[in-house]
Amino acid sequence: MAKIKIKSVIHKPNLIRLLSSFSPKEIIEFDKFIRSPFFNNQSTLIRLFAELKKYYPAFEHSDFTKEKLFAAVNPGSDFDDTKFRKYYSNLCKLAEEYLNFIENDSNPERKRHNLLEQYDKRNLNEFYDRTINELNNNRRKKNFISNEFFLDNHLMEESKLIHFVRNNNLHLIPPELKSSHNFVILHLLMITTVYRNILLVNKKSFKDSEIFDYLDEFLKYFDFESFYGKFDSLDEELKTFVELCRYDILLSQDSFNKANLEKMKMLVLKLSDSLNDNLFYTFVSHLNIYYLINIEKGDTEYDYELFENYKFMIDKGIYESDNVKFINYSEYRTILAIALKIKKFDWAKDFINEYGSGFKSAHREDYINYSYAFLNYEMKNYEESLKYLSLVNLDQILLKLDVNILNAMIYYELNYYDSAVSTADSFRRFLKENDVLSLEVKNSHLNFINSYKAIVKHRDLNSDIFELKKLKEEIENFSIVRRKKWLLEKIDDLVNRISKK
């Protein structure tokens, strides 16, 4: 019996995964890149890429084999796996060089700093002075602060400092040294502010993050509060930025200080034209997180402010890049939830249509189906909501939490008591066995389940008003519980029903 020859289909090596991430424009640019003799002098790699790009972007076809690619690159030659692997490796290195090139090209100031270093090393002082003057002028003209702003300015001041040392102008060093150090401290202040907020969010959701409290320890030893007044040489805009960081850090330590919340909001608005989009998004997101923490504790006065913040960010185009609209799922579900909470149903439907399709993961349809389930539930279309929920795969933790809560509430509204209790019991087992979620998240959901089962039991047994009021008091005293408002409303409904008898 003759052996069946199996085609050697390529299974996504590093090169293919890299090329799959390229946009159509980048594929064209990379073609030009490898044809330049400065970057590449191997004609074999040019021929190989010419063949590979025929299969872009999926790189899946019955003809996409090592043997056929090798034959196209080396017609008439026998297949040599070692040689082919070398071609792939070399082309992969060129792809990485191209990514380095476009990253460097996207940061003109960093390119100037590299140029300064070359001028300094070559003793081209006239060129160095001219470039420094250009950088100084650009810095004065700049009307925004970016993530790289302080680090870039530190590098420029440090370059001047080194230049003075090399040219024996030691008497000129002190001002540059102070300025260089100031910018490093400002950069540290900015990333401490950002990282502190990230850890605050993670600590609320995931168990492992509970060990990452080292920033609290850092803030005890490096007292920014005492250091703020030392930035006397900064212009008013940068002093305002320092103040913004200060209030952000204070709120990350105590999110319930209403005066600090108002102050941070004022500072963010004051700097809205001075921060680049990325940094503006960062600080508005931080403010939104502090609003959410207050809302979770039952302070509904921030509901509309939170919605207006998100709406402002959307209208400003913060979530849009290169005509692509994208919001990560965690933030997307928060925006959807607050819109539905304040009954902005038409806006929420447009939001799902506009941003749901922007998810790039394999879970796009799950996110969209859950969104429509959530929308239909809030519009009291319970059966329709269940249809959408039945289409959601539950292999992601956030979705599993959301879907179980929503399922439980729908079963209650439709009087499906057996399904309600079964869902609650299954959900409790999942939470008890899970070792990823933080204790706060677990307790919030377990408190919901226990309260939910108690309400179902009281509804089924037609309990008296005293027992219901006692249960309501227990729920009101919970510091953390999912859907607290819903639970309290269901108890009030039962009390009203009994009172009318």
C-alpha positions as CSV (number, residue, x, y, z in Angstrom):
1,M,0.0,0.0,0.0
2,A,1.5,3.3,-1.1
3,K,2.2,5.9,1.6
4,I,0.0,9.0,1.5
5,K,2.2,12.2,1.2
6,I,1.0,14.9,3.6
7,K,1.5,18.5,2.7
8,S,3.7,20.5,5.0
9,V,1.4,23.4,5.7
10,I,3.1,26.2,7.7
11,H,1.6,26.6,11.2
12,K,2.0,30.3,12.0
13,P,5.7,30.7,12.9
14,N,6.9,34.0,14.4
15,L,7.3,35.6,10.9
16,I,3.8,34.8,9.9
17,R,2.3,36.1,13.2
18,L,4.3,39.3,12.7
19,L,3.1,39.8,9.2
20,S,-0.5,39.0,10.2
21,S,-0.4,42.0,12.5
22,F,0.7,44.4,9.7
23,S,-1.9,46.6,8.2
24,P,-2.3,46.6,4.3
25,K,-0.4,49.9,4.3
26,E,2.4,48.4,6.4
27,I,2.7,45.4,4.1
28,I,3.3,47.8,1.2
29,E,5.8,49.8,3.2
30,F,7.6,46.7,4.4
31,D,7.9,45.6,0.7
32,K,9.8,48.9,0.0
33,F,11.8,48.5,3.2
34,I,13.3,45.1,2.3
35,R,13.9,46.2,-1.3
36,S,16.2,49.0,0.0
37,P,19.9,47.8,-0.3
38,F,20.6,49.8,2.9
39,F,18.4,47.4,4.9
40,N,18.6,44.2,2.9
41,N,21.1,42.9,0.3
42,Q,19.6,39.4,0.0
43,S,17.4,39.1,-3.1
44,T,16.2,35.7,-1.9
45,L,14.3,37.5,0.9
46,I,12.7,39.9,-1.5
47,R,11.4,36.9,-3.6
48,L,10.2,35.1,-0.5
49,F,8.2,38.1,0.7
50,A,6.7,38.5,-2.7
51,E,5.3,35.0,-2.4
52,L,4.3,35.3,1.2
53,K,2.2,38.5,0.7
54,K,0.0,36.6,-1.8
55,Y,-1.4,34.8,1.3
56,Y,-1.9,37.9,3.4
57,P,-3.7,38.4,5.8
58,A,-4.9,34.9,6.7
59,F,-1.9,33.0,5.5
60,E,-4.0,29.9,5.0
61,H,-4.2,28.0,1.8
62,S,-3.6,24.4,0.6
63,D,-0.7,25.8,-1.5
64,F,0.8,27.6,1.5
65,T,3.6,25.0,2.2
66,K,7.3,25.3,2.8
67,E,8.0,23.2,-0.3
68,K,6.0,25.5,-2.6
69,L,7.4,28.7,-1.1
70,F,11.0,27.3,-1.4
71,A,10.4,26.3,-5.1
72,A,9.0,29.8,-5.9
73,V,12.1,31.4,-4.3
74,N,14.7,28.9,-5.7
75,P,13.2,27.5,-8.9
76,G,14.7,24.2,-10.0
77,S,16.4,23.6,-6.6
78,D,15.6,20.7,-4.2
79,F,13.8,21.6,-1.0
80,D,16.3,22.3,1.8
81,D,14.5,22.7,5.2
82,T,17.6,24.2,6.9
83,K,18.0,26.8,4.2
84,F,14.3,27.6,4.3
85,R,14.4,28.1,8.1
86,K,17.3,30.5,7.6
87,Y,15.3,32.5,5.1
88,Y,12.4,32.7,7.5
89,S,14.7,33.7,10.4
90,N,16.4,36.5,8.3
91,L,13.1,37.8,7.0
92,C,11.7,37.8,10.6
93,K,14.6,39.9,11.7
94,L,13.9,42.4,8.9
95,A,10.3,42.6,10.0
96,E,11.4,43.4,13.5
97,E,13.8,46.0,12.2
98,Y,10.9,47.5,10.2
99,L,8.8,47.7,13.4
100,N,11.7,49.4,15.2
101,F,12.0,51.8,12.3
102,I,8.3,52.9,12.3
103,E,8.4,53.2,16.1
104,N,11.4,55.5,16.0
105,D,9.9,57.4,13.1
106,S,6.8,58.1,15.1
107,N,8.7,60.0,17.8
108,P,10.4,63.0,16.2
109,E,11.8,64.3,19.5
110,R,13.4,61.0,20.4
111,K,15.0,61.1,16.9
112,R,16.4,64.5,17.7
113,H,17.8,63.3,21.0
114,N,19.7,60.5,19.1
115,L,20.9,63.1,16.6
116,L,22.2,65.3,19.5
117,E,24.2,62.3,20.9
118,Q,25.8,61.8,17.5
119,Y,26.7,65.5,17.1
120,D,28.1,65.5,20.7
121,K,30.2,62.4,20.1
122,R,31.6,63.9,16.8
123,N,32.4,67.3,18.4
124,L,30.0,69.0,16.0
125,N,29.2,71.7,18.4
126,E,27.6,74.1,15.9
127,F,25.2,71.4,14.8
128,Y,24.6,70.4,18.5
129,D,23.7,74.0,19.5
130,R,21.4,74.5,16.5
131,T,19.5,71.3,17.3
132,I,19.2,72.2,21.0
133,N,17.8,75.6,20.1
134,E,15.2,74.0,17.8
135,L,14.2,71.6,20.6
136,N,13.9,74.4,23.1
137,N,11.7,76.4,20.6
138,N,9.5,73.4,20.0
139,R,9.1,72.8,23.7
140,R,7.9,76.4,24.2
141,K,5.5,76.1,21.2
142,K,4.0,72.8,22.4
143,N,0.6,73.1,23.8
144,F,0.1,69.6,25.2
145,I,1.7,67.3,27.8
146,S,2.1,63.7,26.7
147,N,3.2,60.5,28.4
148,E,6.7,61.0,27.0
149,F,6.8,64.8,27.7
150,F,8.8,64.7,31.0
151,L,11.1,61.8,29.9
152,D,11.9,63.5,26.6
153,N,12.7,66.8,28.4
154,H,14.8,65.0,30.9
155,L,16.8,63.4,28.1
156,M,17.3,66.8,26.5
157,E,18.5,68.4,29.8
158,E,20.7,65.4,30.5
159,S,22.2,65.7,27.0
160,K,23.1,69.4,27.6
161,L,24.6,68.4,30.9
162,I,26.9,65.7,29.3
163,H,27.7,68.1,26.5
164,F,29.0,70.7,29.0
165,V,31.1,68.1,30.8
166,R,32.7,67.0,27.5
167,N,33.5,70.6,26.6
168,N,34.8,71.4,30.1
169,N,32.0,73.9,30.8
170,L,31.5,72.6,34.3
171,H,30.2,76.0,35.6
172,L,27.2,75.6,33.3
173,I,26.1,72.3,34.8
174,P,24.0,73.2,37.9
175,P,20.9,74.6,36.2
176,E,20.8,71.7,33.7
177,L,21.3,69.2,36.5
178,K,18.4,70.6,38.5
179,S,16.2,70.8,35.4
180,S,17.1,67.2,34.4
181,H,16.3,65.9,37.9
182,N,13.1,67.8,38.1
183,F,11.8,66.2,34.9
184,V,12.8,62.7,36.2
185,I,10.8,63.4,39.4
186,L,7.8,64.7,37.4
187,H,7.9,61.6,35.2
188,L,8.1,59.4,38.3
189,L,5.1,61.4,39.8
190,M,3.1,60.8,36.6
191,I,3.8,57.0,36.4
192,T,3.2,56.6,40.1
193,T,-0.2,58.3,39.7
194,V,-1.1,56.0,36.8
195,Y,0.3,52.8,38.4
196,R,-1.4,53.5,41.7
197,N,-4.8,53.8,39.9
198,I,-4.2,50.5,38.0
199,L,-3.4,48.7,41.2
200,L,-6.4,50.2,42.9
201,V,-8.7,48.7,40.1
202,N,-6.9,45.3,40.0
203,K,-7.0,45.0,43.8
204,K,-10.8,45.3,43.7
205,S,-11.1,42.5,41.1
206,F,-8.3,40.0,41.3
207,K,-6.8,38.1,44.2
208,D,-3.2,38.2,43.1
209,S,-3.2,42.0,43.0
210,E,-3.5,42.1,46.8
211,I,0.3,41.6,47.0
212,F,1.0,44.6,44.9
213,D,0.7,47.2,47.6
214,Y,4.4,48.3,47.2
215,L,3.3,51.7,45.8
216,D,1.7,52.5,49.1
217,E,5.0,51.7,50.8
218,F,6.8,53.8,48.2
219,L,4.5,56.8,48.9
220,K,5.3,56.5,52.6
221,Y,9.0,56.9,52.0
222,F,8.9,59.3,49.0
223,D,6.6,62.0,50.2
224,F,5.4,63.8,47.1
225,E,3.1,65.9,49.4
226,S,6.2,67.5,50.9
227,F,8.0,67.8,47.6
228,Y,5.4,69.6,45.5
229,G,6.5,73.1,46.6
230,K,10.0,72.4,45.3
231,F,8.9,72.8,41.7
232,D,9.2,76.6,41.8
233,S,10.8,76.8,38.4
234,L,7.8,75.3,36.5
235,D,5.4,77.3,34.5
236,E,1.7,77.5,35.6
237,E,0.6,74.8,33.2
238,L,3.1,72.2,34.7
239,K,2.3,73.3,38.2
240,T,-1.4,72.6,37.5
241,F,-0.4,69.2,36.2
242,V,1.5,68.5,39.4
243,E,-1.6,69.5,41.4
244,L,-3.7,67.1,39.2
245,C,-1.3,64.2,40.0
246,R,-1.5,65.2,43.7
247,Y,-5.3,65.0,43.9
248,D,-5.3,61.8,41.8
249,I,-3.0,60.1,44.3
250,L,-5.0,61.5,47.3
251,L,-8.2,60.0,45.8
252,S,-6.6,56.7,45.1
253,Q,-6.0,56.6,48.9
254,D,-9.4,58.0,49.8
255,S,-11.9,58.0,47.0
256,F,-14.8,59.4,49.1
257,N,-13.5,62.9,49.7
258,K,-16.0,65.0,47.7
259,A,-13.9,68.2,47.9
260,N,-11.0,66.3,46.3
261,L,-13.3,64.8,43.6
262,E,-14.5,68.3,42.7
263,K,-11.0,69.7,42.7
264,M,-9.7,66.9,40.4
265,K,-12.6,67.4,38.0
266,M,-11.8,71.1,37.9
267,L,-8.1,70.4,37.2
268,V,-8.8,67.9,34.4
269,L,-11.1,70.4,32.7
270,K,-8.5,73.1,33.1
271,L,-5.9,71.0,31.4
272,S,-8.2,69.5,28.7
273,D,-6.4,71.5,26.0
274,S,-3.0,71.0,27.5
275,L,-2.9,67.2,27.7
276,N,-2.6,65.0,24.6
277,D,-5.5,62.5,24.0
278,N,-3.8,59.6,25.7
279,L,-3.0,61.5,28.9
280,F,-6.4,63.2,28.9
281,Y,-8.1,59.8,28.6
282,T,-5.9,58.5,31.5
283,F,-7.0,61.2,34.0
284,V,-10.6,61.3,33.0
285,S,-10.6,57.5,33.4
286,H,-9.2,57.9,36.9
287,L,-11.9,60.4,37.8
288,N,-14.5,57.9,36.4
289,I,-13.1,55.1,38.6
290,Y,-13.4,57.3,41.7
291,Y,-17.0,58.1,40.7
292,L,-17.7,54.4,40.3
293,I,-16.3,53.6,43.7
294,N,-18.7,56.1,45.2
295,I,-21.6,54.8,43.1
296,E,-20.9,51.2,44.3
297,K,-21.3,52.5,47.9
298,G,-24.7,53.8,47.0
299,D,-23.9,57.4,46.2
300,T,-26.1,57.9,43.1
301,E,-25.3,61.7,42.7
302,Y,-22.4,60.7,40.4
303,D,-24.5,58.7,38.0
304,Y,-25.1,61.5,35.5
305,E,-21.6,63.0,35.9
306,L,-20.1,59.6,35.1
307,F,-22.3,59.2,32.0
308,E,-21.5,62.8,30.8
309,N,-17.8,62.1,31.3
310,Y,-18.0,59.0,29.1
311,K,-20.2,60.8,26.5
312,F,-17.7,63.7,26.4
313,M,-14.8,61.2,25.8
314,I,-16.7,59.5,23.0
315,D,-17.7,62.8,21.4
316,K,-14.1,64.0,21.7
317,G,-13.0,61.0,19.7
318,I,-10.8,59.6,22.5
319,Y,-11.8,56.0,21.6
320,E,-11.1,56.4,17.9
321,S,-7.8,55.9,16.1
322,D,-7.2,55.7,12.3
323,N,-11.0,55.6,11.8
324,V,-11.3,52.5,14.0
325,K,-13.5,52.8,17.1
326,F,-12.5,50.6,20.0
327,I,-13.2,50.3,23.8
328,N,-11.8,47.5,25.9
329,Y,-14.6,45.3,27.2
330,S,-14.2,46.2,30.9
331,E,-14.8,49.9,30.2
332,Y,-17.4,49.2,27.5
333,R,-19.6,47.3,30.0
334,T,-19.2,50.1,32.5
335,I,-20.4,52.7,29.9
336,L,-23.3,50.5,28.9
337,A,-24.3,49.9,32.5
338,I,-24.4,53.5,33.5
339,A,-26.3,54.5,30.3
340,L,-28.9,51.8,31.0
341,K,-29.0,52.8,34.7
342,I,-30.2,56.3,33.8
343,K,-32.5,54.9,31.1
344,K,-30.6,56.3,28.1
345,F,-31.9,53.3,26.0
346,D,-31.7,54.9,22.5
347,W,-28.2,56.1,23.2
348,A,-27.2,52.7,24.6
349,K,-28.5,50.9,21.4
350,D,-26.5,53.3,19.2
351,F,-23.5,52.7,21.5
352,I,-23.7,48.9,21.1
353,N,-24.1,49.2,17.3
354,E,-21.1,51.6,17.0
355,Y,-18.6,50.1,19.4
356,G,-19.7,46.4,19.7
357,S,-18.3,45.6,16.3
358,G,-14.9,47.1,17.3
359,F,-14.0,44.2,19.5
360,K,-11.1,42.3,17.9
361,S,-11.2,39.2,20.0
362,A,-12.9,35.9,19.3
363,H,-15.5,36.9,21.9
364,R,-16.9,39.8,19.9
365,E,-20.3,38.1,19.3
366,D,-20.5,37.1,23.0
367,Y,-19.9,40.7,24.1
368,I,-22.6,42.0,21.6
369,N,-25.1,39.3,22.6
370,Y,-24.7,40.1,26.3
371,S,-25.1,43.8,25.5
372,Y,-28.4,43.2,23.8
373,A,-29.5,40.9,26.6
374,F,-28.7,43.7,29.1
375,L,-30.5,46.3,27.0
376,N,-33.6,44.2,26.6
377,Y,-33.6,43.3,30.3
378,E,-33.6,47.0,31.3
379,M,-36.4,47.6,28.8
380,K,-38.3,44.7,30.5
381,N,-38.2,42.5,27.4
382,Y,-37.3,39.5,29.5
383,E,-37.9,36.7,27.0
384,E,-35.9,38.5,24.4
385,S,-33.1,39.1,26.9
386,L,-33.0,35.3,27.6
387,K,-32.6,34.6,23.9
388,Y,-29.5,36.7,23.7
389,L,-28.1,35.3,26.9
390,S,-28.4,31.7,25.5
391,L,-26.0,32.7,22.7
392,V,-23.2,33.8,25.1
393,N,-20.2,31.5,25.8
394,L,-19.2,31.6,29.4
395,D,-15.5,30.9,29.2
396,Q,-14.5,34.5,30.4
397,I,-14.8,35.4,34.0
398,L,-16.3,38.8,33.6
399,L,-19.0,37.5,31.2
400,K,-19.7,34.6,33.5
401,L,-20.3,36.9,36.4
402,D,-22.5,39.3,34.4
403,V,-24.5,36.6,32.7
404,N,-25.3,34.7,35.9
405,I,-26.5,37.8,37.7
406,L,-28.7,38.8,34.7
407,N,-30.1,35.3,34.3
408,A,-31.0,35.2,38.0
409,M,-32.9,38.5,37.8
410,I,-34.8,37.5,34.6
411,Y,-35.9,34.1,36.2
412,Y,-37.2,36.1,39.1
413,E,-39.2,38.5,36.9
414,L,-40.6,35.6,34.9
415,N,-41.5,33.6,38.1
416,Y,-39.2,30.8,37.0
417,Y,-38.5,29.9,40.7
418,D,-36.9,26.5,40.1
419,S,-34.5,27.9,37.5
420,A,-33.8,30.9,39.8
421,V,-32.7,28.7,42.7
422,S,-30.8,26.3,40.5
423,T,-28.9,29.2,38.9
424,A,-28.1,30.7,42.3
425,D,-26.8,27.4,43.6
426,S,-24.6,26.8,40.6
427,F,-23.3,30.3,40.7
428,R,-22.4,30.0,44.4
429,R,-20.4,26.8,43.7
430,F,-18.4,28.6,40.9
431,L,-17.5,31.5,43.2
432,K,-16.5,29.2,46.1
433,E,-14.2,27.2,43.8
434,N,-12.7,30.2,42.0
435,D,-9.2,31.2,43.2
436,V,-8.6,34.2,40.8
437,L,-11.2,36.7,41.9
438,S,-10.5,39.0,44.8
439,L,-12.3,38.4,48.2
440,E,-14.2,41.7,47.6
441,V,-15.6,40.5,44.3
442,K,-16.5,37.1,45.7
443,N,-18.3,38.6,48.7
444,S,-20.1,41.1,46.6
445,H,-21.6,38.3,44.5
446,L,-22.1,35.8,47.3
447,N,-24.0,38.5,49.2
448,F,-26.2,38.9,46.1
449,I,-26.9,35.2,45.9
450,N,-27.8,34.8,49.6
451,S,-30.1,37.8,49.5
452,Y,-31.6,36.7,46.2
453,K,-32.4,33.2,47.5
454,A,-33.9,34.7,50.6
455,I,-36.2,37.0,48.5
456,V,-37.2,34.1,46.3
457,K,-38.1,32.1,49.4
458,H,-40.1,34.9,51.0
459,R,-42.0,35.5,47.7
460,D,-42.8,31.8,47.5
461,L,-43.9,31.5,51.1
462,N,-45.8,34.8,51.3
463,S,-43.8,35.9,54.4
464,D,-45.0,38.7,56.6
465,I,-43.8,42.4,56.4
466,F,-41.7,42.1,59.6
467,E,-39.5,39.4,58.1
468,L,-39.1,41.3,54.8
469,K,-38.1,44.5,56.6
470,K,-35.6,42.6,58.6
471,L,-34.1,41.2,55.3
472,K,-34.1,44.7,53.8
473,E,-32.2,46.0,56.8
474,E,-29.6,43.2,56.4
475,I,-29.1,44.1,52.7
476,E,-28.8,47.8,53.4
477,N,-26.1,47.1,55.9
478,F,-24.0,45.2,53.3
479,S,-20.9,47.3,52.4
480,I,-20.6,45.4,49.1
481,V,-23.3,43.6,47.2
482,R,-24.0,43.4,43.5
483,R,-27.4,44.8,42.3
484,K,-28.2,46.2,45.8
485,K,-30.8,48.6,44.4
486,W,-32.6,45.7,42.5
487,L,-32.6,43.6,45.6
488,L,-34.2,46.4,47.7
489,E,-36.7,47.1,45.0
490,K,-37.9,43.5,45.0
491,I,-38.3,43.5,48.8
492,D,-40.3,46.8,48.5
493,D,-42.5,45.2,45.8
494,L,-43.3,42.2,48.2
495,V,-44.1,44.5,51.1
496,N,-46.4,46.6,48.9
497,R,-48.1,43.4,47.6
498,I,-48.7,42.1,51.2
499,S,-49.9,45.6,52.3
500,K,-52.6,45.6,49.6
501,K,-54.1,42.3,50.8
